[in-house]
Amino acid sequence: MRKSRRLASLALPYGVYALIFILAPLLLILFYSLFYQGSQGFAFTLKHFLKFFDFSEPVYMKVLVRSVRIALVSTVICLIIGYPMAFILSRMNPRVRNIVSFLFVLPMWMNFLLRTYAWMTLLENTGVINSLLGSLGLPPINIMYTEGAVIFGNVYNFLPFMILPIYNVLIKIDKSVVEAAGDLGANFFKTFTKVIFPLSLPGVTSGITMTFMPAVTTFVISKLLGGGQNAQIGDLIERQFKSVGDWGFGSAMSVILMLIILVVAGFMNSYEKDKSAGGVLL
């Protein structure tokens, strides 16, 4: 009893922090999405959600679909690039591995906005990349203010979120299991597909979740690299709060976005459990 009370007292500051900075803002957003202020005070309404799901003029639905599509493409590219890099990183000499992993984390120490501005100077029509191509006699690339630029920015900024979880799982795989597969006659391809990859699935699912969530909610990258022509749901939410002043509609879009993220996270979690229950087959 005394030990449980001590643990409860130690957890109290974290509970207060979660209440003030996590639960209270979520409840406030939910309140604004379901209520509006009329002449007689606040009244319950679903007009904010109905406005979003207005299929006669599905403007907001199109933006949501575009946001999910860009986030999915960015996540897939991060997985294609990140998994081989995490695998190579896990097989490196420990000293070299620590240096390379530090280099992956180092850009995250820089402000997110500054990193995006840096890529603007590289990708714009008169930027460093096009100047270099011109000096080589090659035609310039017009990627700035396109959906491709937004995807490129997402991949650059969120790639470490894919690499590090996969790397942390790969580095913990028991080498004796991999060696046992070789002793049983499995070649590298079969060892990877039947042993290494199934054991690394918890890192893959964590990486997908950690990459998809910021990619679908970001608004800085789409605003700077997309030039406002490829607006995402995050841009609409920011506009409702800062420009339009419609907090109810902005809160409703935030709730819809949170539900999508919860569904994706729940799906990935159930998928991870199913694969973990399946075990490793040789």
Secondary structure, 3 states (H helix, E strand, C coil): CHHHHHHHHHHHHHHHHHHHHHHHHHHHHHHHHHEEEECCEEEECCHHHHHHCCCCCCHHHHHHHHHHHHHHHHHHHHHHHHHHHHHHHHCCCHHHHHHHHHHHHHHHHCCHHHHHHHHHHHHCCCCHHHHHHHHCCCCCCCCCCCHHHHHHHHHHHHHHHHHHHHHHHHCCCCHHHHHHHHHCCCCHHHHHHHHHHHHHHHHHHHHHHHHHHHHHHCCHHHHHCCCCCCCCHHHHHHHHHHHHCCHHHHHHHHHHHHHHHHHHHHHHHHHHHHHHHHCCCC
